[in-house]
Amino acid sequence: MNTTRYQNFNCVSLDNESINLLVTQSAGPRIISLSLRGEENILANLPDFTVERPDGKTFRFYGGHRLWHAPEHMPRTYGIDDSPVEIVSISNGLFVTQTIEPETGIQKSLHIELASNQLKVTITHTLTNQNAWAVECAPWAITQFKTGGVAILPLNRAESGLLPNRSLAIWSYTDLSNPCLHWGREHLWLHAQMTAPFKVGFPNPRGWMAYVLNGTLFVKRAEYKANAEYYDFGSSSECYCCASFLELETLAPITKLQPGAAVSHIETWELYKSRAPLQSEQDIHALVQSLNLE
């Protein structure tokens, strides 16, 4: 394994001819950096971004990509993850394991695979129930990006006749009149220039979301199971934005984990160079067509 220092973390590097990513050994599990070779890290660096829990302990976000378990609850979801993780080299990737969370009995792991000659990363997020009792939860994969870019959220395009074909979960602090949010027929797009917190969620049968920042296009894909039950009014995809970062989030269906059982949630990431303007839905539609995103 190739090790390096980044943002005061001990990290393991994983790269091919096109993509470089860094996984921190010092805390997590976290992917702390992601970039096209020769380009800047598009993930947020948040060394000082914290939240205080009711018990007085501090949760540190750090930035990058993390695994949580839904539903969101303070302090259960905000398990302190400042301790070192185990990283093992595997074929074309890394296997990252956290110690068991003492407050929940859940153990988190990431199986990260970087395709040899493709602009593609596959991440298997796994929650294992190490308790002596069952736990209801769902894997929740969250990627934090630097602000200043544009997030693209695809809407359901299935024809439904006289019946509705889409829904939107809206958080109490979300202002839908925010001028950074744009409404289209097939997409929502969001300029990550917000000063107040904003979040929406939605069922996502098209299975992808995207973020464009400084010439790099990031595409995140995750399977949507139409007949499954999801938290947050059925949301399989969510987007959160504030002044410090933007998050693209995917959730797996709700599951009841029996003692010793595990559940996994797979995301695939793709990175491209893109200087295409994103000022209208026509621009977004052209980008979607060029990449065969459906």
ABEGO torsion letter per residue (X at the ends): XBBBBBGGBBBBBBBBAABBBBBBAABOBBBABBBBBGBBBABBBBAABBBBBAAGBBBBAGEEBBBBBOBBBOAAABBBAABBBBBBBBBGBBBBBBBBBAAAGBBBBBBBBBBAABBBBBBBBBBBBABABBBBBBBBBBBBBBBGBBBBBBBBABBAEABBABBBBBBAABBAABAABBBBAABBBBBBABABBBBBBBBBAAGBBBBBBGGBBBBBBBBBBAABBBBGGGBABBBBBBAABBBBBBBBBBBBBBBGBBBBBBBBBBBBBBABBBABAAAAAAAAAAAGBX
